[in-house]
Amino acid sequence: MTKQHLIETLAAETNTTKRQTEKTLVALVAIIERTVAKGEKVSITGFGTFDLGKRAARRGVNPQTGAEIQIPEMAMPRFRAGKRLKESIR
């Protein structure tokens, strides 16, 4: 499902305009991005949790030169599915 299809479906189910729905969706995503970037969790009961994880530093290989490189530790966004979402997929 694309973002546009999601907007159309959500607008139809909530009986709102596509423009209003798009503004709401964009605002929701922006709020989740800002909150997770600050290191806080966003939990939507039954759906899941967005949070920030850490990927440890590791060694890698430059595919062009074959030289070994050090890849630094980095923060990675994560999503963990909630119980209701997991059960609906089974």
C-alpha positions in Angstrom: 0.0 0.0 0.0 1.4 3.4 -0.9 1.1 6.6 1.1 -1.5 7.9 -1.4 -3.6 4.7 -1.2 -3.4 4.9 2.6 -4.6 8.5 2.6 -7.5 7.6 0.3 -8.5 4.6 2.4 -8.3 6.5 5.7 -10.2 9.4 4.3 -13.0 7.1 3.1 -13.2 5.3 6.5 -13.2 8.5 8.6 -15.4 10.5 6.2 -12.9 13.3 5.9 -11.3 14.9 2.9 -8.1 13.6 1.4 -6.4 16.9 2.1 -7.3 16.8 5.8 -6.2 13.2 6.1 -2.9 13.8 4.4 -2.2 16.7 6.8 -3.0 14.4 9.7 -0.8 11.6 8.4 2.1 13.9 7.7 1.8 15.4 11.2 1.7 11.9 12.8 4.8 10.8 11.0 6.6 14.0 11.9 5.7 13.6 15.6 6.9 10.0 15.6 10.2 11.0 13.9 10.9 13.9 16.3 10.0 11.8 19.4 12.1 8.8 18.4 15.0 11.1 17.3 15.0 12.4 20.9 15.4 8.9 22.2 11.9 8.5 23.4 9.4 5.7 22.7 6.1 6.1 20.8 3.8 3.3 21.8 0.4 2.7 20.2 -1.4 0.1 22.2 -2.1 -3.0 20.2 -0.3 -1.8 17.1 3.3 -1.4 18.2 6.2 0.6 19.5 8.6 2.9 17.7 11.9 3.4 19.4 15.6 3.9 18.9 18.1 1.1 18.9 21.9 1.0 18.7 23.9 -0.8 16.0 27.3 -1.7 17.4 30.5 -0.6 15.7 31.9 -3.3 13.4 34.4 -4.0 10.7 33.4 -3.9 7.0 35.0 -4.2 3.6 35.0 -1.5 1.0 33.6 -3.4 -2.1 35.5 -1.2 -4.5 39.0 -1.6 -3.0 38.7 -4.6 -0.8 40.2 -2.6 2.1 38.9 -3.2 5.6 37.1 -0.3 7.2 35.7 0.5 10.6 32.0 1.2 10.6 31.1 3.4 13.6 28.3 2.7 16.1 25.0 4.3 15.0 21.4 4.8 16.2 18.7 3.0 14.2 15.0 3.4 14.4 13.1 0.3 15.3 9.5 -0.9 15.2 8.2 -3.7 17.4 4.7 -5.0 16.5 2.1 -5.1 19.2 0.1 -8.2 20.3 -3.0 -7.3 18.3 -1.1 -6.7 15.1 0.8 -9.9 15.5 -2.4 -11.9 16.1 -4.1 -10.3 13.1 -1.4 -11.5 10.8 -1.3 -15.1 12.1 
